[in-house]
Amino acid sequence: MSSERTPATTRPRQSRRAFDRDHALAAALREFWTHGYETTSIAALTAAMGINPPSLYAAFGDKRHLFDEAVQLYARTYGAPLPQGPDARTDIAAMLRHIAADYTDPSHPPGCLIITAAANCGPNSQDVKAELRDMREATKAALAARIRADLDAGLLPTHVDADGLAAFYAAVVQGMSQQACDGAGRETLDRVADAAMAAWPAAPTSSAQTSAPASQPTAH
């Protein structure tokens, strides 16, 4: 009998199921959106994402970097730029209608991640709070710029405070998000949008209209 040993048959390795990074990130987004940054634990994230902690750290770095990617995904998927219609009133009305539908869409958590995710951040997460605040401030600045464009075009009275009006509608958006989180439906948020747009400044009157004394009744 030969003393040579027959080489053992090499068994092919079982291929692991491919890690679906996009699916895992979408699951993380829902966790942050539902519970906020501070209270979402690594254990909750890994359970929702279907991975273990080492895989999370290998793919995303850490919870903070994972949150940054989730915010970017939210902005790409759910964030909507300010519409570009004929005037600021049309654009802001369209924006409010859009978020009334989006904030109450049952296919995802209610409200807005950018508004709610850092509502209860402690001292160690102030950078998260600042990041989301900067995003909200950028939106408010875009509203103010759109309103100033109407002022320059003569579509609004010269006394209108563009920054103040933008802050008002930003506050309406934040309130609509909280209402949605509290269980308000789309019909309620549509009524909020109607009330907010009723506060829009009246367009400047023409010189022909302003030349007549206000006390004189209009002839019929």
C-alpha positions in Angstrom: 0.0 0.0 0.0 1.3 3.4 -0.9 2.4 5.6 2.0 1.2 8.8 0.3 -1.9 10.3 1.7 -4.7 11.2 -0.7 -5.4 14.9 -0.4 -8.6 15.7 1.3 -11.3 16.8 -1.1 -11.7 20.6 -0.8 -15.3 21.6 0.0 -16.5 24.7 -1.7 -17.3 27.4 0.9 -20.9 28.3 1.4 -21.4 31.8 -0.1 -22.8 34.2 2.4 -25.9 36.1 1.6 -24.9 39.5 0.2 -25.3 42.3 2.6 -27.9 44.7 1.3 -26.6 48.0 2.5 -29.4 50.1 1.0 -32.0 48.0 2.7 -30.2 48.2 6.1 -29.8 52.0 5.8 -33.5 52.3 5.0 -34.3 50.3 8.1 -32.0 52.5 10.2 -33.7 55.6 8.8 -37.1 54.4 10.0 -35.7 53.7 13.5 -34.2 57.2 13.8 -37.4 58.7 12.3 -39.6 56.9 14.8 -37.6 57.2 18.0 -35.1 60.1 17.4 -31.3 60.0 17.5 -30.7 59.9 21.2 -33.1 57.1 22.2 -32.3 54.8 19.2 -29.9 52.2 20.5 -27.4 50.1 18.6 -29.4 47.0 19.7 -32.5 48.5 18.2 -30.7 49.5 15.0 -29.1 46.1 14.5 -32.4 44.3 15.1 -34.2 46.5 12.6 -31.3 46.3 10.0 -31.0 42.5 10.4 -27.2 42.6 11.1 -24.9 42.3 14.1 -23.0 45.2 15.7 -19.6 44.4 14.0 -21.3 44.5 10.6 -22.9 47.8 11.5 -19.5 49.3 12.5 -17.8 47.8 9.4 -20.4 49.2 7.0 -21.3 52.5 8.6 -18.5 53.4 11.1 -20.6 54.1 14.1 -24.1 55.3 15.1 -23.3 59.0 14.4 -22.1 58.2 10.9 -25.0 55.9 10.3 -27.3 58.8 11.3 -25.6 61.1 8.9 -26.2 58.7 6.1 -29.9 58.2 7.2 -30.4 62.0 7.1 -28.9 62.1 3.6 -31.2 59.3 2.5 -34.2 61.1 4.0 -33.3 64.3 2.1 -33.0 62.4 -1.2 -36.1 60.4 -0.7 -38.6 62.5 1.2 -37.2 66.0 1.2 -38.6 68.3 -1.5 -37.1 71.5 -2.8 -39.2 74.6 -2.6 -41.5 74.6 -5.7 -40.7 77.2 -8.4 -44.0 78.6 -9.4 -45.0 82.1 -10.5 -44.8 83.6 -7.0 -43.9 82.9 -3.4 -47.5 82.5 -2.4 -48.1 79.7 -4.9 -44.8 78.0 -4.0 -45.4 78.1 -0.2 -49.0 76.9 -0.6 -47.8 74.0 -2.7 -45.2 73.2 -0.1 -47.7 73.1 2.7 -50.0 70.8 0.6 -47.1 68.5 -0.1 -46.1 68.1 3.6 -49.7 67.7 4.7 -49.8 64.6 2.5 -46.2 63.5 3.3 -46.3 63.9 7.1 -49.4 61.8 7.3 -48.4 59.1 4.8 -49.0 55.8 6.5 -46.2 54.1 4.6 -43.6 55.7 6.8 -43.3 57.3 10.3 -45.3 60.6 10.7 -43.8 64.0 10.7 -40.4 65.2 9.6 -37.1 63.6 10.6 -35.3 66.9 10.3 -37.7 68.4 12.9 -38.1 65.6 15.3 -35.0 63.5 15.4 -33.0 65.8 17.7 -35.9 67.0 19.9 -34.5 65.2 23.0 -30.7 65.3 22.6 -28.5 65.3 25.6 -25.1 67.2 26.0 -23.2 64.5 24.1 -25.4 64.9 21.0 -25.5 68.6 20.6 -23.7 68.3 17.2 -26.7 66.3 15.9 -29.1 69.0 17.2 -26.9 71.7 15.5 -26.8 69.7 12.2 -30.6 69.4 11.9 -31.1 73.0 13.1 -28.8 74.2 10.3 -30.9 72.2 7.8 -34.0 73.9 9.0 -32.4 77.3 8.9 -31.4 76.7 5.3 -35.0 76.0 4.4 -36.1 79.1 6.2 -33.5 81.1 4.3 -34.8 79.7 1.0 -38.3 80.8 2.0 -37.1 84.3 2.8 -35.2 84.6 -0.5 -38.3 83.6 -2.4 -40.4 86.2 -0.5 -37.8 88.9 -1.2 -37.9 88.1 -4.9 -41.6 88.9 -4.8 -40.9 92.1 -2.9 -38.4 93.1 -5.6 -41.0 92.2 -8.3 -43.6 94.4 -6.6 -45.9 91.4 -5.9 -45.9 92.2 -2.1 -46.4 95.4 -0.2 -43.1 97.1 0.6 -43.7 96.8 4.4 -43.6 93.0 4.4 -40.8 91.6 6.5 -39.4 88.7 4.4 -37.5 87.1 7.3 -40.4 87.4 9.7 -42.9 85.9 7.1 -40.4 83.1 6.4 -40.1 82.4 10.1 -43.9 82.2 10.4 -44.2 79.6 7.6 -41.3 77.7 9.0 -43.1 77.6 12.3 -46.3 76.4 10.5 -44.2 73.5 9.0 -42.8 72.5 12.4 -46.3 72.7 13.9 -47.7 70.5 11.2 -45.0 67.9 11.8 -45.9 67.8 15.5 -49.6 67.6 14.8 -48.9 64.6 12.5 -46.8 62.9 15.2 -49.7 63.5 17.6 -52.0 61.7 15.2 -53.6 64.4 13.1 -54.6 63.2 9.7 -54.2 64.8 6.3 -57.5 66.6 6.4 -56.5 68.4 9.6 -53.2 69.4 8.1 -54.9 70.7 5.0 -57.0 72.9 7.1 -53.9 74.2 8.9 -52.4 75.0 5.5 -55.6 76.9 4.5 -55.4 78.9 7.7 -51.7 79.7 7.2 -52.2 80.9 3.6 -55.1 83.1 4.7 -52.5 85.1 6.6 -50.5 85.8 3.4 -50.2 89.6 2.9 -52.6 91.1 0.4 -51.1 92.1 -3.0 -50.4 95.8 -3.5 -53.3 97.7 -4.8 -52.9 99.5 -8.2 -52.5 103.3 -8.3 -56.0 103.5 -9.8 -57.5 101.7 -6.8 -55.5 103.7 -4.3 -56.4 107.1 -5.8 -60.0 107.0 -4.7 -60.8 107.9 -1.1 -61.4 104.7 1.0 -64.5 106.2 2.6 -66.4 106.5 -0.7 -68.7 103.5 -1.5 -68.2 101.7 -4.8 -71.0 102.5 -7.3 -73.1 99.6 -8.5 
